[in-house]
Amino acid sequence: MSISRVLLLIAGVCELLLAIPVLGGWFVLATGWGVLGFMFLLHAAALVFTLRERVPFYGPVLGIITSLLAWIPFIGWALHLASGIALLVNAFQGPRTDTRGVQQRRYY
């Protein structure tokens, strides 16, 4: 299992835990919004590894946006839910492949 996939799975599970209405909000407030900073760093690391391994990177980008806007109460809940689902879908997708099914020849 690749590093990017592990980071996407961890980030997806953490986002879904933060999406639990009362518990997630309580945890964010109890840490003084510090968990949002941690999630921002986790999404940034996941973005670096997904770009390096050439897998789709929409999950970490949505996670970074969520980390920046999650301090708004109801919008934060919806964003945590959306980014958690997107990160898990992104984690189970494979790398980008050629859609034609034939490997492209290189002439050089």
C-alpha positions in Angstrom: 0.0 0.0 0.0 1.4 3.4 -1.0 2.1 6.3 1.3 -0.5 8.5 -0.4 -3.2 5.8 0.0 -2.5 5.5 3.7 -2.5 9.3 4.2 -5.8 9.5 2.3 -7.4 6.8 4.4 -6.2 8.4 7.7 -7.4 11.8 6.6 -10.7 10.5 5.3 -11.5 8.7 8.6 -10.4 11.8 10.6 -12.7 14.0 8.5 -15.6 11.7 9.0 -15.1 11.7 12.7 -15.1 15.5 12.7 -18.3 15.3 10.7 -20.2 13.8 13.7 -22.5 16.7 14.6 -22.0 17.2 18.3 -18.9 15.2 19.0 -16.9 16.7 16.1 -17.8 20.3 17.0 -17.0 19.6 20.7 -13.6 18.2 19.7 -12.8 21.3 17.5 -13.7 23.7 20.2 -11.9 21.6 22.9 -8.7 21.8 21.0 -9.1 25.5 20.3 -9.4 24.9 16.6 -5.9 23.3 16.7 -7.3 20.1 15.1 -8.1 22.2 12.0 -4.4 23.2 11.8 -3.4 19.6 12.2 -5.8 18.5 9.5 -4.5 21.2 7.2 -0.9 19.8 7.6 -2.2 16.3 7.0 -4.0 17.3 3.8 -0.9 19.2 2.6 1.3 16.1 3.2 -1.3 13.9 1.4 -1.4 16.4 -1.5 2.4 16.2 -1.9 2.4 12.4 -1.9 -0.5 12.1 -4.3 1.1 14.5 -6.7 4.4 12.6 -6.4 2.7 9.2 -7.0 0.5 10.6 -9.8 -2.8 9.7 -8.4 -5.9 11.9 -8.4 -5.6 14.7 -5.9 -9.1 16.2 -5.5 -9.5 14.7 -1.9 -6.6 16.6 -0.3 -7.5 19.8 -2.2 -11.0 19.6 -0.8 -9.6 18.8 2.6 -7.4 21.9 2.6 -10.4 24.0 1.7 -12.3 22.4 4.5 -9.6 23.1 7.0 -9.7 26.7 6.1 -13.5 27.1 6.2 -14.5 24.6 8.9 -14.6 27.2 11.7 -18.0 28.2 10.3 -20.5 26.0 12.2 -22.9 24.4 9.7 -20.7 24.9 6.7 -17.9 23.2 8.5 -20.0 20.1 9.2 -21.0 19.8 5.5 -17.5 20.3 4.4 -16.1 17.7 6.8 -18.6 15.2 5.5 -18.0 16.0 1.8 -14.2 15.9 2.2 -14.3 12.7 4.2 -16.2 10.9 1.5 -14.1 12.4 -1.2 -10.9 11.4 0.5 -12.1 7.8 1.0 -13.2 7.6 -2.7 -9.8 9.1 -3.7 -8.0 6.5 -1.6 -9.7 3.6 -3.3 -9.1 4.9 -6.8 -6.1 3.6 -8.7 -3.5 5.6 -10.4 -4.2 7.5 -13.6 -4.1 5.2 -16.6 -4.3 5.5 -20.3 -8.0 5.4 -21.3 -7.2 3.9 -24.7 -6.0 0.7 -23.1 -2.8 0.7 -25.2 0.5 1.9 -23.9 1.6 4.9 -25.8 4.9 4.4 -27.7 7.7 6.9 -27.2 9.8 7.8 -30.2 13.1 9.3 -29.2 
